[in-house]
Amino acid sequence: MVESFVLLLSVLMSGAWLAGAAGYVDGHIGWENLAHQHPTELAALMAGIFAPLALLWLLVAYFRQANSQRHLAFALKQLHWQARKSAEQTETIVRALAETQDHERHAASLQVLDRSLADLQSLAARLTLGFGRLAPRDQSAYWRMTKAGDRFAFFNCLLGDDPASLERRDDMTIRLQESPDLRPLIEDYVQLQERLADFAAKRQIDPLLREGLEHGPPAKLRALLLSVLRSEPQPEVPQPLQAQTSNPSAALTAHRVAQVLWPQGVAKQAFSPSVQPPANAQATPPPVEARKEEADRPADSEAPAPSPSPGNVTPFSPLAPGFPRHPGP
């Protein structure tokens, strides 16, 4: 609106200026004398007529350019504002999505933890019945306490007033020996409690619930059950019998060598790995008849040569005393 008004005013001023210049030439100089003037005078006259017009339109152009620059700056400012608002909106949307995802993840973690805690409570209830700490008719009352908000009712029932009592641990150990089917329940409870404590620590969920899982009744019950498992006597493993012979392969090798050297003397003997008597074994005395016969035997009688045995083998060599030699000339 302002730009149009300035343009219209400039046109009117230019027309009025040209009309005044034409009247001046017509009244003072004359149109016939204008063509015969000196070029310097004609140039000065033209400059006096058109110089104000040029200055006027230069100012109009400057005003329009300034107005255009101002509109362009305003448009850029609006674009910048819109871009900043868009970035802020995008950041807000991203933050809202992240918070929504965190909330959903937290809710899912709580659901998983609640289901796992329910399984842990079920195991604790079965252990309470198995160890005789609770009668079956009283179990419904403890389940009502659990649903009312007491998450650790069964745990406290199994722990009692003094979880570190040796009498309680010994009693539970005796119960475990009488009912071996409690061992899988104890192992499942220990593994599930460890996984729950690790899950609660990594997810950074409710601090009170995490503190209860890590240091509360579930953790104390886990320590008690582990002590019961450690105090249970282990069955003895039978030791393997010692070998009958110290080195059967060496005895077999000696027997085969004796068969090669003395085939007649060894053929009658059946090979069997020698059993070494213990070091402290006493020698059996010979019978009375054998001792009398040995006493009646003459002194000059030759004793029979002992038959070769696999354990006492003389190597075959030409240097042996019994080797036949060629008689000399």
ZIHUWO-V142860 format. One record per residue. N is the residue number from 1. RES is the residue in one letter. PSI is psi as a letter, one per 30 degrees, with the letter a starting at -180 (* if undefined). Layout:
N RES PSI
N RES PSI
//
This chain:
1 M e
2 V e
3 E e
4 S e
5 F e
6 V e
7 L e
8 L e
9 L e
10 S e
11 V e
12 L e
13 M e
14 S e
15 G e
16 A e
17 W e
18 L e
19 A e
20 G e
21 A e
22 A e
23 G e
24 Y e
25 V e
26 D e
27 G e
28 H e
29 I e
30 G k
31 W f
32 E e
33 N f
34 L e
35 A f
36 H g
37 Q l
38 H k
39 P e
40 T e
41 E e
42 L e
43 A e
44 A e
45 L e
46 M e
47 A e
48 G f
49 I e
50 F f
51 A e
52 P e
53 L e
54 A e
55 L e
56 L e
57 W f
58 L e
59 L e
60 V e
61 A e
62 Y e
63 F e
64 R e
65 Q e
66 A e
67 N e
68 S e
69 Q e
70 R e
71 H e
72 L e
73 A e
74 F e
75 A e
76 L e
77 K e
78 Q e
79 L e
80 H e
81 W e
82 Q e
83 A e
84 R e
85 K e
86 S e
87 A e
88 E e
89 Q e
90 T e
91 E e
92 T e
93 I e
94 V e
95 R e
96 A e
97 L e
98 A e
99 E e
100 T e
101 Q e
102 D e
103 H e
104 E e
105 R e
106 H e
107 A e
108 A e
109 S e
110 L e
111 Q e
112 V e
113 L e
114 D e
115 R e
116 S e
117 L e
118 A e
119 D e
120 L e
121 Q e
122 S e
123 L e
124 A e
125 A e
126 R e
127 L e
128 T e
129 L e
130 G e
131 F g
132 G g
133 R f
134 L k
135 A k
136 P e
137 R f
138 D f
139 Q e
140 S e
141 A e
142 Y e
143 W e
144 R e
145 M e
146 T e
147 K f
148 A f
149 G f
150 D j
151 R f
152 F h
153 A e
154 F e
155 F e
156 N e
157 C e
158 L e
159 L e
160 G a
161 D e
162 D j
163 P f
164 A g
165 S k
166 L e
167 E e
168 R e
169 R e
170 D e
171 D e
172 M e
173 T e
174 I e
175 R e
176 L e
177 Q e
178 E e
179 S i
180 P f
181 D f
182 L f
183 R e
184 P e
185 L e
186 I e
187 E e
188 D e
189 Y e
190 V e
191 Q e
192 L e
193 Q e
194 E e
195 R e
196 L e
197 A e
198 D e
199 F e
200 A e
201 A e
202 K e
203 R f
204 Q h
205 I a
206 D k
207 P e
208 L e
209 L e
210 R e
211 E e
212 G e
213 L e
214 E e
215 H g
216 G a
217 P e
218 P e
219 A e
220 K e
221 L e
222 R e
223 A e
224 L e
225 L e
226 L e
227 S e
228 V e
229 L e
230 R e
231 S f
232 E k
233 P k
234 Q k
235 P k
236 E k
237 V k
238 P k
239 Q k
240 P k
241 L k
242 Q l
243 A k
244 Q e
245 T l
246 S e
247 N i
248 P e
249 S e
250 A e
251 A e
252 L e
253 T e
254 A e
255 H e
256 R e
257 V e
258 A e
259 Q e
260 V e
261 L e
262 W i
263 P e
264 Q e
265 G f
266 V f
267 A f
268 K f
269 Q k
270 A k
271 F k
272 S k
273 P k
274 S k
275 V j
276 Q k
277 P l
278 P l
279 A e
280 N g
281 A k
282 Q k
283 A k
284 T k
285 P k
286 P l
287 P l
288 V e
289 E e
290 A e
291 R e
292 K e
293 E e
294 E e
295 A e
296 D f
297 R k
298 P l
299 A f
300 D f
301 S k
302 E k
303 A k
304 P k
305 A k
306 P k
307 S k
308 P k
309 S l
310 P f
311 G f
312 N i
313 V k
314 T k
315 P k
316 F j
317 S k
318 P f
319 L f
320 A l
321 P e
322 G g
323 F k
324 P k
325 R l
326 H k
327 P k
328 G l
329 P *
//
